[in-house]
Amino acid sequence: MKTTDYSKIANKYESNKYRVEEVRFDSDIKAYIEGNPKSKYDFLDLACGTGIYIDKQVNHYKDYNIDWYGLDASEDMLKIAKGKLNNVAFTKAFAEDMPYEYDNFDFITNNYAFHHFTNKGLALDEIYRVLKSGGIYKLHNIAIHDMTKWWVYQYFPTAYYEDLKRFWPKEVIFNELQMRGFQVNIHIEYRIESRLVADYLGYAENRDISILTLINDREYQEGLDKMRYDVRNNPNKTIVTDFAEMFCLAEKI
């Protein structure tokens, strides 16, 4: 399985406005707090990247007594996160070997990153280890097996086959979590729509989407040239594209 070198895209990672603007406050955190009243909470954002997600949550939940933690394998991504957030304990480490004590966290979030873990089973073992009994692991990711018409796969077809190597199907995720002693609930949000190709050209040119860093330069350039050609010759050209998001809530029993 190929892995993304985030040192090459860290400085342009937040140039993708969709990545920044689509993050909202996490209502599952609120539901957990309301259902589990405590004097203090310990929350971890696993594979936190540049801190986009945790930044929104820290601001929204500032009235609660929460100690926030962020872990990521990329020093370059963490450098950006640390520049924005001085009230979060950031750590450089891998999900497969987290430097935390047993039963440390009440809530662990993991957004758009599970596919990057090279040993997913070991990462789940670690998540179970550092999560408190009754704690929640929330995995949020795209569900590539349910979105074969995604614009990325249409213009960069080899990207789909690379993603098949990186992403576990939802059934596998469910079974692996349940086998470890989690109570699991997974749901998929799906949409299909007609969109202008021009809407996506900037994202392709920025090449900050991880899968576009994994296909070779020739395949990337061929897809980008095709997008530019389509937009240049017909600025109103549309394609039918789909997108599926997986939301998995797993409670440690």
Buried (B, 14 or more C-beta within 10 A) or exposed (E): EEEBEBEEBBBEBBEBEEBBEEBEEBEBBEEBBEEBEEEEBBBBBBBBBBBBBBBBBBEBBEEEEBBBBBBBBBEBBBBBBBEBBEEBEBBBBBBBEBEBEEBBBBBBBBBBBBBBBEEBEBBBBBBBBBBBEEBBBBBBBBBBBBBEEBBBBBBBEBBBEBBEEBBBBBEEBBEBBEEBEBEBEBEBEEEEEEEBBBBBBEBBEBBBBBBBBBBEEEBBEBBBEBBBEBBEEEEEBBBEBBBBBBBBBBBBE
